[in-house]
Amino acid sequence: MPQYPYYTEPTHDQGVVTEASGNAARTTATSSAEGRLVVEAADKVMLLEPNKHPLVSLLTNIGKVWDGSSWKGIGMLKQATGNPEFAWFEDVYGGRYAKVSGTYAASGQIDITVKGAGTSSAYIFTVGDVVLNQRTGERMLVASLTSSTQVRITSGNRSFGTTSAAAGADGDELFIIGNVSEENSGARNVNTTRASKESNYTQIFKTTIAVSGTESEAKLYGGPDLRYQRAKKGTEHALDIERALWFGEKNYDITGTQTHPRRATGGVLEFIEGGNSFVQNQGGPLTAPDFNTFLREGFTYGDTTKYFFCGGKVLQAINEIARGQLQTKMSDSSYGVKIKEYVTSFGSINLVHDPLFVGELAGFGFLLDMECLKYRFMNNRDTKLETNVQANDIDGQVDQYITEAGLQRMQAPRCALIKGITA
């Protein structure tokens, strides 16, 4: 250790007093190196992560009322559950459409093999149904079902009307246009569909915040760190839920560290691609005729007003196709989400740009009938901030956002997906 009057010298800045390189003039680099330069910062730290989660916002806000400062009431598309596996039942009207598989003769009794209505396509038909071959125009009367995929038409029931009988070709579309019964006949055969039980899981989402005791008391630009981290992590927590509701796959296992149940909720993408929804794989730029085809199919079932959640490439294409026809819609009915309305001959579309659809997902667009979806949360387990969850000996504070929620997904044919759109 140096002895008085000697001591270890601090950094010296030496040089000539000229404009030459290496002069010793003090600059802001000097005061910054000393830590003395006051940073001129706004009293808010700007975040790069988009704080928008439109699907979660709409599912949790639709049905509420804006009072000028906050949303009041109960969301219509939000419901509690007392079981982490929540279920619902779905049913459909009896089918009316099938296709010819193979061929059949132009005259006489025929057994028509049918396809296109599932593995038991013939079961949509009932004895006495009048069936139209849309290509040939012939009407035929169903005499019996010979198997789950075969319908019998007797020779006397060909050309059931004025259009002549004709040979059937593979892929001909068959349409049940009604049924006939003779006078004084008994009841027709029963033909009903069974409801199916569907389910999904609630998923436990956690986002942790931790600051030391010293950090929590430090004077910082932007305000106290704990307050800032709560705001930041609250947004990240909502974004995690948003991603899961879009892209999660339903899963259950007990292979975690404690071998306790672990559940993942299934999302919209799995729902549409795994159901009977219309999916259009564009594989290139989106043209007006292609978009019309998508809308025609996407509005086959369900409400005449639907939400179209888009990536940037999809929205860019629609802006070109619908130039001058898009109306900005920011009102109580938009529930805090920026929406543009596009009115088409098929129905009205509420266009929503989802900032999570980036990369290849920028070319995805989900046409959703919002009545098909519900945000389900476990009783008393909707999003909450739990404070001071740290161990007793920790010199600091640990908080966590926790949510146990999942997505109820019903009647997939009312929704549609377009993907693979390029710029």
C-alpha positions in Angstrom: 0.0 0.0 0.0 1.4 3.4 -1.0 2.7 5.5 1.9 1.6 9.1 2.6 2.0 11.5 0.7 2.0 9.0 -2.2 -1.2 7.3 -3.5 -2.4 5.4 -6.6 -3.1 7.9 -9.4 -6.5 7.9 -11.1 -6.8 8.0 -14.9 -5.0 11.1 -16.4 -6.0 12.7 -19.7 -2.9 14.3 -21.2 -2.2 16.0 -24.5 -1.5 19.2 -26.3 -4.1 22.1 -26.4 -4.6 22.0 -30.1 -7.1 20.7 -32.7 -4.7 17.8 -33.4 -5.7 14.2 -32.7 -5.0 13.2 -29.2 -5.6 16.5 -27.6 -6.6 16.5 -23.9 -9.8 18.6 -24.1 -12.6 17.3 -21.9 -15.6 16.1 -23.8 -18.9 14.5 -23.0 -17.1 11.1 -23.5 -15.0 12.1 -20.5 -18.0 12.9 -18.3 -19.8 9.9 -19.5 -16.9 7.7 -18.6 -16.9 9.2 -15.2 -20.6 8.4 -14.9 -21.4 12.1 -14.3 -23.3 12.8 -17.6 -27.1 13.0 -16.8 -29.0 10.9 -19.4 -31.8 13.0 -20.9 -34.5 10.2 -20.9 -38.3 10.3 -21.1 -40.0 9.1 -18.0 -41.0 5.9 -19.8 -39.0 3.1 -21.3 -40.2 2.3 -24.8 -40.9 -1.3 -25.6 -40.2 -3.0 -28.9 -42.5 -6.0 -28.3 -46.0 -5.1 -29.7 -48.5 -4.8 -26.8 -51.4 -6.0 -28.9 -53.1 -9.3 -28.5 -56.4 -8.9 -30.5 -57.8 -12.4 -30.2 -57.5 -12.4 -26.4 -58.9 -8.8 -26.3 -61.9 -9.7 -28.4 -62.7 -12.9 -26.6 -62.5 -11.3 -23.2 -64.2 -7.9 -24.1 -67.0 -8.7 -26.5 -70.2 -8.1 -24.6 -68.7 -5.5 -22.3 -69.5 -1.8 -22.3 -67.0 1.0 -22.4 -67.7 3.7 -19.7 -65.0 6.1 -20.9 -62.3 4.8 -18.7 -62.6 1.0 -18.7 -64.6 -2.0 -19.9 -67.5 -2.9 -17.6 -69.6 -6.0 -17.5 -69.1 -9.7 -18.5 -67.6 -10.8 -21.7 -70.0 -12.9 -23.8 -67.2 -15.1 -25.1 -65.6 -15.7 -21.7 -66.8 -18.4 -19.3 -65.5 -20.1 -16.2 -65.0 -23.9 -15.9 -64.7 -26.1 -12.9 -62.7 -28.8 -14.7 -59.4 -28.3 -16.5 -60.8 -30.4 -19.3 -63.9 -28.5 -20.4 -66.3 -30.1 -22.9 -69.2 -29.3 -25.2 -71.4 -31.1 -27.7 -71.6 -30.6 -31.4 -74.2 -31.8 -33.9 -75.0 -31.1 -37.5 -78.0 -31.3 -39.7 -78.3 -34.4 -41.8 -76.2 -34.1 -45.0 -77.7 -33.4 -48.4 -74.7 -33.6 -50.7 -72.5 -36.5 -51.9 -70.6 -37.5 -55.0 -70.6 -40.5 -57.3 -67.7 -42.8 -56.8 -67.1 -44.7 -60.1 -69.9 -44.8 -62.6 -73.4 -46.2 -63.1 -75.5 -47.2 -66.1 -77.8 -45.1 -68.1 -80.8 -47.4 -67.6 -82.1 -50.1 -65.3 -81.5 -50.8 -61.6 -78.3 -49.3 -60.3 -76.3 -49.4 -57.1 -74.5 -46.0 -56.8 -71.4 -46.0 -54.7 -71.1 -42.6 -53.0 -68.3 -40.6 -51.4 -67.7 -37.1 -50.0 -69.9 -37.4 -46.9 -67.5 -39.3 -44.7 -66.7 -43.0 -44.4 -70.4 -43.8 -44.4 -71.5 -41.5 -47.1 -74.7 -43.5 -48.0 -76.1 -42.9 -44.6 -77.2 -39.4 -45.5 -79.8 -41.0 -47.7 -83.2 -42.4 -46.6 -85.7 -44.5 -48.5 -88.0 -42.2 -50.4 -85.5 -39.4 -50.9 -85.5 -37.7 -54.3 -81.9 -37.3 -55.5 -80.8 -34.9 -58.3 -77.6 -35.6 -60.3 -76.6 -32.0 -60.9 -74.7 -32.8 -64.1 -77.2 -34.9 -65.9 -80.3 -33.3 -64.4 -81.9 -36.8 -63.7 -84.0 -37.2 -60.6 -84.0 -40.5 -58.9 -85.9 -42.1 -56.0 -83.9 -44.0 -53.3 -85.3 -47.6 -53.0 -82.8 -48.9 -50.3 -79.3 -48.7 -48.9 -77.2 -51.8 -49.7 -74.2 -50.7 -47.6 -72.8 -47.7 -45.8 -71.4 -46.4 -49.1 -74.0 -47.7 -51.6 -77.5 -46.5 -52.6 -79.9 -48.6 -54.7 -82.2 -47.1 -57.3 -84.6 -49.5 -58.9 -85.4 -49.3 -62.6 -88.9 -48.0 -61.9 -87.4 -45.1 -59.9 -85.1 -43.8 -62.6 -86.0 -40.6 -64.3 -88.4 -39.6 -61.4 -89.7 -36.7 -63.4 -89.4 -35.4 -67.0 -85.6 -35.5 -67.4 -84.4 -38.7 -69.0 -82.2 -41.1 -67.3 -78.5 -40.9 -68.1 -75.2 -42.6 -67.2 -73.4 -41.3 -64.1 -69.7 -40.4 -64.1 -67.1 -40.3 -61.3 -67.4 -37.1 -59.3 -71.0 -36.3 -60.3 -72.6 -34.3 -57.5 -75.8 -35.7 -55.9 -78.2 -33.5 -54.1 -81.1 -34.6 -52.0 -83.9 -32.3 -53.0 -86.7 -33.7 -50.7 -88.7 -36.9 -50.3 -92.0 -38.3 -51.5 -94.5 -40.6 -49.8 -97.7 -42.2 -51.2 -101.1 -41.7 -49.8 -102.0 -43.6 -46.6 -98.4 -44.6 -46.0 -96.8 -45.0 -42.7 -94.0 -43.0 -41.1 -90.7 -42.8 -43.0 -87.6 -44.5 -41.7 -85.7 -42.6 -39.0 -82.4 -41.0 -39.9 -80.8 -38.9 -37.3 -77.2 -37.8 -36.5 -75.6 -38.3 -33.1 -74.0 -35.4 -31.2 -70.3 -35.7 -30.6 -68.5 -34.7 -27.4 -65.5 -32.3 -27.9 -63.1 -31.0 -25.4 -60.0 -28.9 -24.7 -57.8 -28.2 -21.8 -57.0 -25.2 -19.7 -53.3 -24.3 -19.7 -51.4 -22.8 -16.8 -49.5 -19.7 -17.9 -46.9 -18.1 -15.6 -44.7 -15.0 -16.0 -42.3 -14.1 -13.2 -41.0 -10.8 -12.0 -38.1 -10.5 -9.5 -36.2 -7.5 -8.2 -33.7 -7.3 -5.3 -34.5 -5.2 -2.3 -31.8 -2.7 -3.3 -33.2 -2.5 -6.9 -36.7 -1.9 -5.7 -35.5 1.2 -3.7 -33.1 2.6 -6.3 -34.0 5.8 -8.0 -34.2 5.1 -11.8 -35.0 6.9 -14.9 -38.4 5.8 -16.0 -39.6 5.2 -12.4 -39.4 2.3 -10.0 -38.3 -0.9 -11.7 -40.9 -3.1 -10.1 -43.7 -1.0 -11.4 -42.1 -1.0 -14.9 -41.5 -4.7 -14.9 -45.1 -5.4 -13.9 -46.4 -3.4 -16.9 -43.9 -5.0 -19.2 -44.4 -8.6 -18.0 -48.2 -8.1 -18.0 -48.1 -7.5 -21.7 -45.7 -10.4 -22.3 -48.1 -12.6 -20.3 -51.0 -11.7 -22.5 -48.9 -12.2 -25.6 -48.0 -15.8 -24.4 -51.7 -16.6 -24.1 -52.4 -15.1 -27.5 -49.8 -17.3 -29.1 -51.1 -20.4 -27.4 -54.7 -19.6 -28.5 -53.5 -19.4 -32.1 -50.9 -22.0 -32.4 -51.1 -24.4 -29.5 -51.9 -28.1 -29.8 -54.1 -29.9 -27.3 -51.9 -32.1 -25.1 -51.9 -33.8 -21.7 -49.1 -35.6 -20.0 -47.7 -36.5 -16.6 -44.0 -36.6 -17.5 -42.9 -33.4 -15.8 -40.5 -33.2 -12.8 -43.2 -34.0 -10.3 -45.2 -36.4 -12.6 -48.2 -34.2 -12.0 -50.7 -33.4 -14.8 -49.5 -30.9 -17.4 -51.9 -29.6 -20.0 -51.7 -27.5 -23.2 -54.7 -25.9 -24.8 -55.4 -26.5 -28.5 -55.5 -23.3 -30.6 -57.2 -22.0 -33.7 -54.7 -23.3 -36.3 -55.1 -26.9 -35.0 -58.9 -26.4 -34.9 -59.1 -25.3 -38.5 -56.6 -27.6 -40.1 -57.8 -30.6 -38.2 -61.5 -30.0 -38.7 -63.8 -29.6 -41.6 -62.9 -26.0 -42.3 -62.1 -24.7 -45.7 -58.3 -24.2 -46.1 -56.9 -22.4 -49.2 -53.2 -22.8 -49.7 -52.4 -19.9 -52.0 -48.8 -20.5 -52.6 -48.2 -17.1 -54.2 -49.7 -13.6 -54.5 -53.3 -13.1 -53.7 -55.5 -12.0 -56.6 -59.1 -10.7 -56.5 -60.6 -13.9 -58.0 -58.6 -16.1 -55.5 -59.9 -13.9 -52.6 -63.4 -14.2 -53.9 -63.1 -18.0 -54.0 -61.9 -17.9 -50.4 -64.8 -15.7 -49.2 -67.3 -17.8 -51.1 -66.2 -20.9 -49.3 -65.5 -19.2 -46.0 -69.1 -17.8 -45.7 -70.8 -21.1 -46.6 -71.7 -21.6 -42.9 -72.2 -19.3 -39.9 -72.7 -15.6 -39.4 -72.7 -13.1 -42.2 -70.2 -10.9 -40.2 -66.9 -12.5 -39.5 -63.4 -11.4 -38.2 -60.5 -11.9 -40.5 -57.2 -11.9 -38.5 -54.4 -11.2 -41.0 -50.6 -11.1 -41.3 -49.0 -8.2 -43.0 -48.8 -9.8 -46.4 -52.5 -10.7 -46.4 -53.5 -7.2 -45.3 -51.3 -5.6 -48.0 -53.0 -7.7 -50.7 -56.4 -6.9 -49.4 -55.6 -3.2 -49.4 -54.8 -3.4 -53.1 -57.9 -5.5 -53.9 -60.3 -3.4 -51.9 -58.8 -0.1 -52.6 -61.2 2.7 -51.4 -63.7 0.2 -49.9 -62.2 -0.2 -46.5 -63.8 1.7 -43.6 -62.0 2.3 -40.3 -64.1 1.0 -37.4 -63.1 2.3 -34.0 -66.1 2.4 -31.7 -67.6 0.7 -28.7 -68.3 -2.4 -30.9 -64.6 -2.8 -31.8 -63.7 -3.5 -28.1 -60.4 -1.6 -28.1 -59.0 -3.4 -31.2 -58.3 -1.4 -34.4 -60.6 -2.8 -37.1 -61.2 -2.0 -40.7 -64.5 -3.1 -42.2 -64.8 -4.6 -45.7 -68.3 -5.2 -47.0 -68.6 -7.9 -49.7 -71.4 -9.7 -51.4 -70.8 -12.7 -49.2 -70.8 -10.8 -45.9 -69.0 -8.2 -43.8 -65.4 -8.8 -42.8 -63.8 -7.1 -39.8 -60.1 -6.9 -40.7 -57.7 -7.2 -37.8 -54.0 -7.1 -38.2 -52.3 -9.4 -35.6 -48.7 -8.3 -35.0 -47.8 -11.9 -34.0 -48.2 -13.1 -37.6 -44.6 -12.5 -38.8 -42.2 -14.5 -41.0 -44.1 -17.1 -42.9 -47.2 -16.4 -40.8 -47.4 -13.0 -42.4 -49.0 -14.8 -45.3 -51.8 -16.4 -43.1 -55.3 -15.1 -42.7 -57.9 -16.7 -40.4 -61.6 -16.0 -41.1 -63.3 -16.6 -37.8 -67.0 -16.7 -36.8 -66.5 -15.4 -33.2 -69.5 -17.4 -32.0 -67.4 -20.5 -32.5 -64.9 -19.5 -29.9 -64.9 -19.0 -26.2 -62.2 -18.1 -23.6 -62.5 -20.6 -20.8 -60.8 -20.1 -17.5 -60.7 -22.2 -14.3 -62.8 -20.9 -11.5 -60.9 -18.1 -9.7 -57.9 -18.7 -12.0 -58.3 -16.0 -14.6 -55.3 -13.7 -15.0 -54.1 -12.2 -11.7 -50.9 -10.8 -10.3 -49.7 -12.7 -7.3 -47.3 -10.6 -5.2 -44.5 -11.5 -2.7 -44.3 -15.2 -3.7 -40.6 -15.3 -2.8 -39.1 -17.5 -0.1 -39.0 -15.9 3.3 -35.2 -15.4 3.3 -35.0 -13.6 -0.1 -33.8 -10.0 0.1 -36.1 -8.9 -2.7 -39.5 -9.4 -4.1 -40.9 -12.0 -6.6 -44.3 -11.5 -8.2 -45.9 -13.6 -10.9 -48.8 -13.3 -13.4 -50.7 -16.5 -13.5 -53.6 -17.6 -15.7 -55.2 -21.0 -16.2 -57.3 -20.7 -19.4 -58.0 -22.4 -22.7 -59.9 -22.0 -25.9 -63.3 -23.6 -26.6 -63.5 -24.3 -30.3 -66.8 -25.2 -31.9 -68.2 -26.0 -35.4 -65.0 -25.7 -37.5 -66.8 -25.4 -40.9 -67.9 -21.9 -39.9 -64.3 -20.8 -40.0 -61.7 -20.8 -42.8 -58.0 -20.3 -43.3 -55.9 -18.9 -46.2 -52.2 -19.3 -46.1 -49.1 -19.2 -48.2 -49.7 -15.7 -49.5 -46.5 -14.0 -50.8 -45.8 -10.3 -51.4 
